Amino acid sequence: MKLTYLGTAAAEGWPGTFCNCTACRSARALGGKDIRTRSQAIVDGELLLDLPCDTYFHMLRGSLDLSAVRWLLVTHSHTDHFYPSELIFRGGCYAYGLKSPKLEVFCNNAVRDCFYRTAGNELLPEVAQTLCFHTLQPFESFEAGPYIITPLPARHMKTEQAFFYLIEREGRSILYAHDTGRFFTEVYDFLERRHTAVSLISLDCTSGPLENGEEGGHMGIPDAICVKQHLLDIGAANTHTRFVLNHFSHNGGLLYAELSLLAAREGMEVSWDGLEVTV
């Protein structure tokens, strides 16, 4: 499987649209890997992870044919992860020649309801018929073409059940764990029962070098270190597992080069917009 990081920032982007803090001014000056759009990823060009407001830009920058995407996994309804208005234009007079006639959207109830509430009278019948929503429950695996996907409960918000996802295909696996704090005990228990190490583990690092602690809804490098060690201890990861940090906020302060130095000491990598990882 090939995972491409289309965007790697938290909700405000980095630099933030209206922000003039030191971290944002530095990112504007440096450019390159320090310019981060809202988090989104794609697997093998056909399985999309989240739908932020930067999706259109990601399509342009990456020369992506998003009409070929067959499956969309949404983590939760926060607008930096689900921008429902984008789906109103999938079909009808807005989109001809769709490579995939249907887009299957896997999500929680709040995401589904958010879409239909936002779409309102703008949702044309010919567009609605190209969308198929599936609501999920934690730990209940499902198939999407060649992929076996398990939604896992995220430690993130109290108003809805946010998810992160384990994606498996032909003996390889990706754990895409964003907008979550340190994992719940039952998540570790589930991963331990698999008796197989995950190939790629992508961990939330919204807070950069700062620690969120046991009850935080995001993570920083100290939290990611704890999660990594726990996964190694239970056999859900091994020396061949690639650990990548992702989903960064300017409030963490450290830019790409500084973050990379800290992460490398712990055997982890730092994502950037456009990074491709094949496992």
QUITA-V217047 format. One record per residue. N is the residue number from 1. RES is the residue in one small letter. SS is DSSP state (2 for helix, 1 for strand, 0 for the rest). PHI is phi in degrees with one decimal (NA if undefined). Layout:
N_RES_SS_PHI / N_RES_SS_PHI
This chain:
1_m_0_NA / 2_k_1_-116.4 / 3_l_1_-101.6 / 4_t_1_-112.1 / 5_y_1_-82.3 / 6_l_1_-80.9 / 7_g_1_-143.5 / 8_t_0_-136.6 / 9_a_1_-102.2 / 10_a_0_-79.3 / 11_a_0_-57.2 / 12_e_0_-86.0 / 13_g_0_71.9 / 14_w_1_-145.8 / 15_p_0_-71.9 / 16_g_0_-67.4 / 17_t_0_-53.8 / 18_f_0_-113.0 / 19_c_0_-100.5 / 20_n_0_-126.1 / 21_c_0_-69.4 / 22_t_2_-59.1 / 23_a_2_-64.3 / 24_c_2_-74.5 / 25_r_2_-63.6 / 26_s_2_-65.4 / 27_a_2_-62.6 / 28_r_2_-61.0 / 29_a_2_-71.3 / 30_l_2_-80.7 / 31_g_0_65.2 / 32_g_2_57.5 / 33_k_2_-71.4 / 34_d_2_-91.1 / 35_i_0_-93.5 / 36_r_1_-122.8 / 37_t_0_-93.9 / 38_r_1_-63.6 / 39_s_0_-63.9 / 40_q_1_-163.5 / 41_a_1_-145.0 / 42_i_1_-138.9 / 43_v_1_-109.9 / 44_d_0_55.3 / 45_g_0_71.8 / 46_e_0_-135.5 / 47_l_1_-121.9 / 48_l_1_-99.1 / 49_l_1_-111.1 / 50_d_0_73.3 / 51_l_1_-140.8 / 52_p_0_-78.0 / 53_c_0_-69.2 / 54_d_0_-90.7 / 55_t_2_-56.7 / 56_y_2_-59.2 / 57_f_2_-64.0 / 58_h_2_-61.1 / 59_m_2_-61.0 / 60_l_2_-66.6 / 61_r_2_-64.8 / 62_g_2_-93.8 / 63_s_0_50.0 / 64_l_0_-89.4 / 65_d_0_-98.8 / 66_l_2_-71.9 / 67_s_2_-70.3 / 68_a_2_-86.7 / 69_v_0_-67.8 / 70_r_0_-102.0 / 71_w_1_-136.5 / 72_l_1_-125.1 / 73_l_1_-102.8 / 74_v_0_-112.1 / 75_t_0_-78.1 / 76_h_0_-172.1 / 77_s_0_-91.8 / 78_h_0_-57.5 / 79_t_0_-65.6 / 80_d_0_-78.2 / 81_h_0_-119.6 / 82_f_1_-147.1 / 83_y_0_-108.6 / 84_p_2_-62.2 / 85_s_2_-59.6 / 86_e_2_-60.2 / 87_l_2_-73.6 / 88_i_2_-63.3 / 89_f_2_-103.5 / 90_r_0_-92.2 / 91_g_0_126.5 / 92_g_2_60.2 / 93_c_2_-74.9 / 94_y_2_-89.0 / 95_a_0_-151.4 / 96_y_0_-99.9 / 97_g_0_66.3 / 98_l_0_-61.0 / 99_k_0_-68.9 / 100_s_0_-109.0 / 101_p_0_-57.9 / 102_k_0_-124.8 / 103_l_1_-112.3 / 104_e_1_-92.6 / 105_v_1_-107.2 / 106_f_1_-109.4 / 107_c_1_-167.6 / 108_n_0_-92.5 / 109_n_2_-61.9 / 110_a_2_-63.7 / 111_v_2_-65.9 / 112_r_2_-58.4 / 113_d_2_-65.3 / 114_c_2_-61.2 / 115_f_2_-63.1 / 116_y_2_-67.0 / 117_r_2_-67.8 / 118_t_2_-72.0 / 119_a_2_-63.7 / 120_g_2_50.3 / 121_n_2_-75.6 / 122_e_2_-77.3 / 123_l_0_-79.1 / 124_l_0_-72.2 / 125_p_2_-55.8 / 126_e_2_-70.8 / 127_v_2_-83.9 / 128_a_2_-55.4 / 129_q_0_-74.1 / 130_t_0_-91.3 / 131_l_1_-114.9 / 132_c_1_-134.6 / 133_f_1_-93.7 / 134_h_1_-123.6 / 135_t_1_-92.0 / 136_l_0_-113.5 / 137_q_0_-125.2 / 138_p_0_-56.7 / 139_f_0_72.1 / 140_e_0_-93.1 / 141_s_0_-72.1 / 142_f_1_-146.5 / 143_e_1_-103.7 / 144_a_1_-131.8 / 145_g_0_57.9 / 146_p_0_-81.1 / 147_y_1_-98.6 / 148_i_1_-108.5 / 149_i_1_-123.1 / 150_t_1_-123.0 / 151_p_1_-77.9 / 152_l_1_-115.8 / 153_p_1_-70.0 / 154_a_0_-92.9 / 155_r_0_-88.7 / 156_h_0_-143.1 / 157_m_0_-150.1 / 158_k_0_-99.3 / 159_t_0_-88.2 / 160_e_0_-159.0 / 161_q_0_-87.0 / 162_a_0_-76.1 / 163_f_1_-122.4 / 164_f_1_-126.9 / 165_y_1_-129.7 / 166_l_1_-101.8 / 167_i_1_-117.7 / 168_e_1_-124.8 / 169_r_1_-156.4 / 170_e_0_49.8 / 171_g_0_83.8 / 172_r_1_-110.3 / 173_s_1_-151.5 / 174_i_1_-129.0 / 175_l_1_-107.7 / 176_y_1_-104.0 / 177_a_1_-115.2 / 178_h_0_-126.7 / 179_d_0_56.0 / 180_t_0_-146.9 / 181_g_0_-85.6 / 182_r_0_-57.8 / 183_f_0_-66.3 / 184_f_0_-68.5 / 185_t_2_-55.0 / 186_e_2_-66.9 / 187_v_2_-70.5 / 188_y_2_-59.4 / 189_d_2_-60.8 / 190_f_2_-62.1 / 191_l_2_-66.3 / 192_e_2_-67.0 / 193_r_2_-67.3 / 194_r_0_-69.0 / 195_h_0_58.5 / 196_t_0_-142.9 / 197_a_0_-75.7 / 198_v_0_-75.5 / 199_s_0_-74.2 / 200_l_1_-135.0 / 201_i_1_-121.9 / 202_s_1_-104.9 / 203_l_1_-112.9 / 204_d_1_-57.3 / 205_c_0_-143.7 / 206_t_0_-53.6 / 207_s_0_-91.5 / 208_g_0_58.1 / 209_p_0_-81.1 / 210_l_0_-90.2 / 211_e_0_-97.3 / 212_n_0_-96.4 / 213_g_0_90.7 / 214_e_0_-65.3 / 215_e_0_-106.6 / 216_g_0_-69.6 / 217_g_0_-89.3 / 218_h_0_-137.0 / 219_m_0_-133.6 / 220_g_0_-122.9 / 221_i_2_-56.6 / 222_p_2_-58.9 / 223_d_2_-69.6 / 224_a_2_-62.6 / 225_i_2_-62.6 / 226_c_2_-63.9 / 227_v_2_-64.5 / 228_k_2_-57.6 / 229_q_2_-63.3 / 230_h_2_-63.8 / 231_l_2_-64.6 / 232_l_2_-66.2 / 233_d_2_-62.5 / 234_i_0_-95.4 / 235_g_0_83.2 / 236_a_0_-79.9 / 237_a_0_-144.1 / 238_n_0_-145.9 / 239_t_0_-67.2 / 240_h_0_-91.4 / 241_t_0_-71.3 / 242_r_1_-92.2 / 243_f_1_-108.2 / 244_v_1_-124.0 / 245_l_1_-91.4 / 246_n_1_-153.3 / 247_h_0_70.6 / 248_f_1_-109.8 / 249_s_0_-111.6 / 250_h_2_-60.9 / 251_n_2_-66.5 / 252_g_2_-71.2 / 253_g_0_87.9 / 254_l_0_-86.8 / 255_l_0_-83.8 / 256_y_2_-54.7 / 257_a_2_-62.6 / 258_e_2_-67.7 / 259_l_2_-62.2 / 260_s_2_-63.4 / 261_l_2_-64.0 / 262_l_2_-65.1 / 263_a_2_-66.4 / 264_a_2_-61.4 / 265_r_2_-62.9 / 266_e_0_-106.1 / 267_g_0_71.8 / 268_m_0_-126.1 / 269_e_1_-108.3 / 270_v_1_-116.5 / 271_s_0_-73.8 / 272_w_0_-150.1 / 273_d_0_-60.6 / 274_g_0_104.8 / 275_l_0_-63.0 / 276_e_1_-113.9 / 277_v_1_-127.2 / 278_t_1_-109.2 / 279_v_0_-129.3
